[in-house]
Amino acid sequence: MAKSPRSKPVAKAPGASKANKARGEHEIVLDGVTYLLRPAHSALKLIEQQTGHAILALVQLGSAGELTIELLGIIASELIRAGAKDEATQHVGAERIEELIIEAGIPHAAAVLVVCLTDAATGGRTASGEVKATSAPAR
């Protein structure tokens, strides 16, 4: 498989800002680069459209170890683009991400992606990924 001609994003410096867990963000390291995975509404819609599966169905497939390399590439690339802070990452392609997932190890990448999708599917966030205010339990 030929490598994509797109430039490689710069690796995150040690101690640099990490994923905002309150927004449902996660990180995945592929080819020595730490990518931010942001489960924004737009990314989740694109994932469903491109895969033909609902987010919960993808979580179930992932939990059963049945996500294909193509599905992993679509999921990862959309979540990465949603969290992109630089031009190269905003245009990362699913096929290139598939290659990086294979090189990084499918089980590890799949686990990170399933956790991110599970977090997105459990609610508690606005459509833009912000934490919703929680109310105190009634007494």
C-alpha positions in Angstrom: 0.0 0.0 0.0 1.5 3.3 -1.0 2.0 6.0 1.6 0.0 9.2 1.4 1.9 12.2 0.2 0.4 14.3 3.0 2.9 15.8 5.4 3.3 14.3 8.8 1.9 16.4 11.7 4.4 17.4 14.3 4.6 15.2 17.4 3.3 16.6 20.6 6.0 17.9 22.9 6.3 16.2 26.3 4.2 18.0 28.8 2.1 19.7 26.1 -1.6 20.0 26.6 -3.5 16.7 26.8 -7.0 15.6 25.8 -9.7 17.4 27.7 -11.5 14.4 29.4 -14.3 16.7 30.4 -15.1 17.2 26.7 -14.9 13.4 26.0 -11.5 13.8 24.2 -9.0 11.0 24.1 -5.5 10.6 22.5 -4.1 8.0 20.2 -0.4 7.7 19.3 0.3 6.6 15.7 3.8 6.6 14.2 5.1 8.6 17.2 2.5 11.3 16.8 -0.1 12.0 19.5 -3.4 12.7 17.9 -6.4 14.3 19.7 -9.6 12.4 19.3 -12.6 14.7 19.7 -16.1 13.1 19.5 -17.8 16.2 18.2 -21.4 15.9 16.8 -20.2 16.6 13.3 -17.5 13.8 13.5 -20.0 11.3 14.9 -22.5 12.1 12.1 -19.8 11.6 9.5 -18.7 8.3 11.1 -22.3 7.0 11.0 -22.8 8.2 7.4 -19.5 6.7 6.2 -19.7 3.4 8.0 -23.5 2.8 7.7 -23.6 2.0 11.4 -25.0 3.8 14.4 -22.4 4.8 17.0 -23.9 2.3 19.5 -23.6 -0.5 16.9 -19.9 0.5 16.3 -19.3 0.3 20.1 -20.9 -3.2 20.1 -18.8 -4.2 17.1 -15.7 -2.9 18.8 -16.4 -4.6 22.1 -16.7 -7.9 20.2 -13.4 -7.3 18.3 -15.3 -7.1 15.0 -14.3 -3.6 13.7 -12.6 -3.9 10.3 -9.5 -2.0 9.4 -11.6 0.2 7.1 -14.0 1.0 9.9 -11.2 1.8 12.3 -9.6 4.1 9.7 -12.9 6.0 9.2 -13.6 6.3 12.9 -10.1 7.4 13.8 -9.7 9.9 10.9 -13.0 11.6 11.6 -12.2 11.9 15.4 -8.7 13.1 14.6 -9.9 15.7 12.1 -12.4 17.0 14.7 -9.6 17.6 17.1 -7.1 18.9 14.6 -5.1 22.0 15.4 -2.9 22.1 12.3 -3.5 22.0 8.6 -2.0 18.6 7.9 -4.0 16.9 10.6 -7.2 18.6 9.4 -6.8 16.8 6.1 -5.6 13.4 7.3 -7.1 10.6 5.2 -8.7 7.4 6.4 -6.5 5.2 4.3 -3.3 6.7 5.8 -4.7 6.3 9.3 -5.5 2.6 8.5 -1.8 2.1 7.6 -0.8 3.8 10.9 -3.2 1.7 12.9 -1.8 -1.5 11.4 1.8 -0.3 12.2 0.7 0.6 15.8 -1.2 -2.6 16.4 -4.9 -3.1 15.7 -5.9 -4.2 19.2 -4.4 -1.1 20.9 -5.9 1.4 18.4 -9.3 -0.4 18.5 -9.4 -0.2 22.3 -8.7 3.6 22.3 -11.3 4.2 19.6 -14.0 2.1 21.3 -13.5 3.9 24.6 -13.8 7.2 22.8 -17.0 6.2 21.1 -18.4 4.7 24.3 -17.7 8.0 26.1 -19.5 9.9 23.3 -22.5 7.5 23.4 -23.0 7.7 27.1 -24.2 11.4 27.0 -23.5 14.1 29.5 -22.1 16.4 26.8 -23.5 19.1 24.5 -23.4 18.6 20.7 -20.1 20.5 20.6 -18.5 18.3 23.2 -18.8 20.5 26.3 -19.7 19.0 29.6 -23.3 19.5 30.6 -24.1 20.9 34.0 -25.3 18.3 36.4 -28.0 18.9 38.9 -27.7 17.8 42.5 -29.8 14.8 43.3 -33.2 15.6 44.8 -33.5 15.1 48.5 
